[in-house]
Amino acid sequence: MKLEVDTHCHTVASGHAYSTVVENAKAASQKGLRMIAITDHGPSMPGGPHLYHFGNLKVLPRQIEGVYILRGVEANILDYDGTLDLPEGYLRNLDIVLAGFHTHCYRGGNVEENTRAAINAMKNPYVDILVHPGNPEFPIDIDKVVEASVEYGVHIEINNSSFTVSRRGSEQNCMLIARKAASLGAKIVVGSDAHICFDVGNFDKALRIIREAGVSEENVLNTSAEKVLTYLKAKGREILPKQDPGSKM
């Protein structure tokens, strides 16, 4: 299975990542990716960017180094109501919205509370992807969360970084999530969660999980840039303006 898009990339703006937008785009180009999403952490993350950062993402060129750029966020889930740390006015103007649990942003709870928080976040019409839900620090009812992802049209992320440098102990949960997704035909996305440009487009371990779980290529969002754009357009986000003749999409 070949992936053309990395939907989860961080820059120095996240406060604990180490590459620029241009460096990420260059790395993506070298690896043959057609598109990346710049998804820095929301403002409640210690060291993270101010709201102005997300309001000003419109200055990013649509293409850098021949790679198409999506302007996004990895928003932090703050509470059991699924509240995100970006107001609606900012979310509506982004191309792509990821949401997930993070230490220092979400106090955590029991399985029932974490499940409620995740599902409530997915009810937000601007949320496209629930990121790294296999994190053992925030246990969830996997069946309920994957079922809700189908109901609300949100993609479940299998996060490559969860098997390398972050969220150790996620593999078993991710396999269960992927198997449940395969059984329901739920939509999956594979993200690198790169915090340095060298990790952009690194998907190997996550791809192994979804292959072993039996997830079909049809149900993986980022197998093509066109598939990503079609999904976003269906949610009301017209990413390619008519006045962008340089686009190859």
Backbone torsions as a table, in degrees:
resi	resn	phi	psi	omega
1	MET	NA	124.6	-179.8
2	LYS	-104.0	135.3	178.9
3	LEU	-108.8	133.9	-178.9
4	GLU	-100.9	-12.2	-171.3
5	VAL	-132.2	136.3	169.1
6	ASP	-107.6	111.9	-173.0
7	THR	-88.4	4.2	-171.1
8	HIS	-147.0	90.1	-178.8
9	CYS	-132.8	138.0	179.1
10	HIS	-110.0	156.2	175.1
11	THR	-123.8	-178.0	178.6
12	VAL	-56.2	-21.7	-179.3
13	ALA	-63.4	-23.5	-179.5
14	SER	-71.4	-15.8	176.7
15	GLY	92.2	-23.5	177.8
16	HIS	-133.8	28.2	173.3
17	ALA	-122.8	166.0	-160.1
18	TYR	-131.8	12.2	-180.0
19	SER	-130.9	161.5	179.1
20	THR	-93.4	172.1	175.1
21	VAL	-58.4	-45.5	-178.0
22	VAL	-64.0	-42.7	178.6
23	GLU	-62.4	-40.2	176.9
24	ASN	-64.1	-42.0	-179.7
25	ALA	-64.9	-41.5	178.0
26	LYS	-61.2	-44.2	179.2
27	ALA	-62.7	-41.0	178.7
28	ALA	-63.0	-42.5	179.6
29	SER	-61.9	-42.9	-179.5
30	GLN	-64.5	-27.0	-179.9
31	LYS	-94.7	3.0	176.0
32	GLY	82.4	15.8	175.9
33	LEU	-76.8	149.2	178.7
34	ARG	-99.4	-18.9	-173.4
35	MET	-154.5	144.1	169.5
36	ILE	-135.4	153.5	173.1
37	ALA	-107.3	129.3	174.1
38	ILE	-89.2	108.6	-170.8
39	THR	-128.0	69.6	178.0
40	ASP	-69.8	156.8	-178.0
41	HIS	-62.0	149.7	174.5
42	GLY	-66.1	168.3	-169.3
43	PRO	-69.5	-12.7	178.2
44	SER	-80.6	-9.5	175.5
45	MET	-70.5	127.5	177.4
46	PRO	-53.6	127.2	-178.6
47	GLY	82.2	-0.4	-176.9
48	GLY	-76.8	173.2	-175.8
49	PRO	-75.8	156.0	173.8
50	HIS	-71.1	160.4	175.3
51	LEU	-52.3	-33.7	-178.9
52	TYR	-58.0	-31.4	178.8
53	HIS	-56.0	-44.0	-176.3
54	PHE	-76.5	-31.6	176.4
55	GLY	-69.3	-24.9	-175.3
56	ASN	-100.0	5.7	-180.0
57	LEU	-62.4	-15.1	178.3
58	LYS	-61.8	-16.4	178.7
59	VAL	-76.3	-15.2	179.9
60	LEU	-66.6	130.7	174.3
61	PRO	-61.1	151.6	179.0
62	ARG	-71.7	-25.0	176.3
63	GLN	-134.3	136.4	174.2
64	ILE	-135.2	128.8	-179.5
65	GLU	55.5	31.5	179.5
66	GLY	77.2	5.9	-179.1
67	VAL	-107.3	131.1	-179.5
68	TYR	-75.3	137.2	-173.8
69	ILE	-110.9	122.9	170.1
70	LEU	-97.0	138.3	-178.8
71	ARG	-97.7	114.3	-172.6
72	GLY	-144.4	-164.5	-179.6
73	VAL	-153.3	148.2	162.9
74	GLU	-103.2	92.0	-176.2
75	ALA	-75.1	148.2	178.9
76	ASN	-93.1	129.7	170.3
77	ILE	-75.3	127.9	-171.4
78	LEU	-101.0	-27.7	-171.7
79	ASP	-156.1	-179.8	-176.5
80	TYR	-69.8	-15.7	175.7
81	ASP	-80.8	-3.0	-180.0
82	GLY	76.7	19.4	178.7
83	THR	-62.1	136.7	176.8
84	LEU	-102.7	161.1	-176.0
85	ASP	-92.8	18.1	169.4
86	LEU	-123.4	129.2	178.2
87	PRO	-64.8	158.7	-178.0
88	GLU	-54.9	-38.6	-178.2
89	GLY	-60.5	-31.2	176.7
90	TYR	-80.9	-43.5	-178.1
91	LEU	-59.0	-40.2	-174.4
92	ARG	-67.3	-21.4	-177.8
93	ASN	-96.8	3.0	177.3
94	LEU	-93.7	159.0	178.0
95	ASP	-78.4	-37.2	-172.2
96	ILE	-149.2	139.1	-176.0
97	VAL	-127.3	120.4	173.2
98	LEU	-103.0	150.3	177.6
99	ALA	-141.3	142.2	179.5
100	GLY	-167.9	172.7	178.5
101	PHE	-86.7	138.8	175.2
102	HIS	-142.6	139.7	173.0
103	THR	-57.2	144.8	-178.5
104	HIS	79.6	-10.8	179.2
105	CYS	-114.1	-29.0	-177.1
106	TYR	-132.1	128.4	-172.4
107	ARG	-73.8	-15.6	-179.1
108	GLY	81.9	164.0	-179.5
109	GLY	-162.9	-165.4	176.7
110	ASN	-81.2	-179.8	-176.5
111	VAL	-57.0	-44.8	-178.2
112	GLU	-63.2	-43.6	-178.4
113	GLU	-68.4	-42.9	178.8
114	ASN	-65.7	-37.7	177.6
115	THR	-63.6	-43.6	178.9
116	ARG	-62.0	-41.9	179.8
117	ALA	-63.3	-44.9	-179.1
118	ALA	-63.8	-44.9	-178.6
119	ILE	-67.2	-40.6	177.7
120	ASN	-62.9	-37.1	176.9
121	ALA	-64.5	-39.6	-179.9
122	MET	-69.0	-20.5	176.2
123	LYS	-71.3	-19.5	178.3
124	ASN	-64.5	121.9	-174.3
125	PRO	-64.0	-14.4	-179.3
126	TYR	-91.3	-10.6	-177.7
127	VAL	-81.6	128.3	-178.8
128	ASP	-105.8	-31.4	-172.8
129	ILE	-141.1	131.3	169.6
130	LEU	-94.1	116.0	-171.4
131	VAL	-92.4	150.2	178.7
132	HIS	29.2	57.4	179.8
133	PRO	-72.4	-6.1	178.4
134	GLY	-84.1	2.2	-178.7
135	ASN	-58.3	116.5	-177.6
136	PRO	-67.5	-14.2	177.8
137	GLU	-68.0	-25.8	-178.8
138	PHE	-126.3	76.2	-175.7
139	PRO	-63.7	141.7	-179.5
140	ILE	-130.7	164.8	169.4
141	ASP	-82.5	102.2	-172.2
142	ILE	-59.6	-44.4	-178.5
143	ASP	-58.5	-46.7	-177.5
144	LYS	-66.1	-39.7	-177.8
145	VAL	-68.8	-43.4	179.9
146	VAL	-67.9	-39.5	176.2
147	GLU	-60.4	-40.6	179.0
148	ALA	-67.0	-33.0	178.7
149	SER	-62.7	-36.1	176.3
150	VAL	-68.0	-45.3	-177.7
151	GLU	-61.6	-39.5	-173.4
152	TYR	-102.1	3.7	175.4
153	GLY	68.1	34.0	-179.9
154	VAL	-106.2	140.9	178.4
155	HIS	-83.6	141.7	174.8
156	ILE	-95.9	128.0	-178.5
157	GLU	-89.8	136.0	163.2
158	ILE	-104.3	114.9	-165.0
159	ASN	-101.6	116.6	-175.4
160	ASN	-63.6	-34.8	-179.2
161	SER	-63.0	-24.3	-180.0
162	SER	-66.8	-13.6	179.9
163	PHE	-108.7	3.5	-176.5
164	THR	-123.8	-69.0	-172.1
165	VAL	-118.6	-9.3	-174.2
166	SER	-131.5	155.5	170.4
167	ARG	50.7	50.0	-179.4
168	ARG	-56.8	142.9	-177.9
169	GLY	92.9	9.1	-177.1
170	SER	-82.7	-17.6	-166.7
171	GLU	-59.6	-45.2	-178.2
172	GLN	-62.5	-45.1	178.9
173	ASN	-63.0	-40.8	-179.0
174	CYS	-64.9	-36.2	177.4
175	MET	-65.6	-41.6	178.2
176	LEU	-64.0	-40.7	178.1
177	ILE	-63.2	-46.1	-178.8
178	ALA	-64.4	-39.6	178.6
179	ARG	-65.8	-40.4	177.4
180	LYS	-64.7	-41.9	178.4
181	ALA	-61.5	-42.4	179.4
182	ALA	-62.3	-40.2	-177.5
183	SER	-69.2	-29.9	-178.2
184	LEU	-97.1	-9.6	-172.5
185	GLY	71.6	26.8	178.8
186	ALA	-68.6	154.4	-178.2
187	LYS	-85.7	134.5	-176.4
188	ILE	-119.5	151.6	168.4
189	VAL	-134.0	145.7	177.7
190	VAL	-109.3	125.0	-179.0
191	GLY	-123.8	144.6	177.3
192	SER	-77.2	-31.5	-171.5
193	ASP	56.3	41.5	-176.8
194	ALA	-65.9	130.5	173.2
195	HIS	-111.7	6.8	171.5
196	ILE	-152.8	149.5	-169.7
197	CYS	-59.8	-28.9	-178.0
198	PHE	-64.4	-20.0	-179.8
199	ASP	-94.1	-7.4	176.8
200	VAL	-58.8	130.4	179.0
201	GLY	79.7	6.9	175.2
202	ASN	-83.9	109.7	-174.0
203	PHE	-127.3	-2.3	-165.3
204	ASP	-52.9	-48.3	-174.4
205	LYS	-71.4	-37.6	177.4
206	ALA	-67.5	-38.4	177.4
207	LEU	-63.3	-37.0	177.5
208	ARG	-61.6	-41.3	179.4
209	ILE	-61.1	-48.7	-175.2
210	ILE	-71.7	-30.8	175.2
211	ARG	-64.5	-47.6	-178.6
212	GLU	-65.4	-30.2	-179.2
213	ALA	-79.4	-14.2	179.0
214	GLY	85.6	22.2	176.8
215	VAL	-69.8	131.0	-178.9
216	SER	-79.5	148.3	178.8
217	GLU	-58.9	-32.9	179.5
218	GLU	-58.7	-31.0	-175.7
219	ASN	-96.7	11.8	176.7
220	VAL	-105.1	117.5	-171.7
221	LEU	-60.9	-44.7	-165.9
222	ASN	-93.9	28.2	171.3
223	THR	-75.3	-16.1	173.9
224	SER	-151.5	147.4	177.2
225	ALA	-64.5	-37.2	179.7
226	GLU	-62.3	-38.2	179.6
227	LYS	-63.7	-40.4	177.8
228	VAL	-63.0	-47.3	-178.6
229	LEU	-64.5	-37.3	178.6
230	THR	-64.6	-43.1	177.8
231	TYR	-61.1	-47.9	-177.4
232	LEU	-65.6	-38.5	178.3
233	LYS	-62.7	-38.1	178.7
234	ALA	-64.6	-22.2	177.4
235	LYS	-93.9	9.2	175.0
236	GLY	92.0	12.3	-179.5
237	ARG	-106.8	103.9	180.0
238	GLU	-87.2	94.7	-171.5
239	ILE	-78.6	-35.9	-177.0
240	LEU	-97.5	101.8	178.3
241	PRO	-72.0	153.2	-178.4
242	LYS	-63.2	-25.1	-177.1
243	GLN	-87.1	19.4	-177.9
244	ASP	-110.5	71.8	-174.7
245	PRO	-68.2	-16.9	-178.9
246	GLY	-78.8	-8.9	-177.9
247	SER	-70.1	140.4	176.9
248	LYS	-102.0	4.5	-178.7
249	MET	-76.3	NA	NA
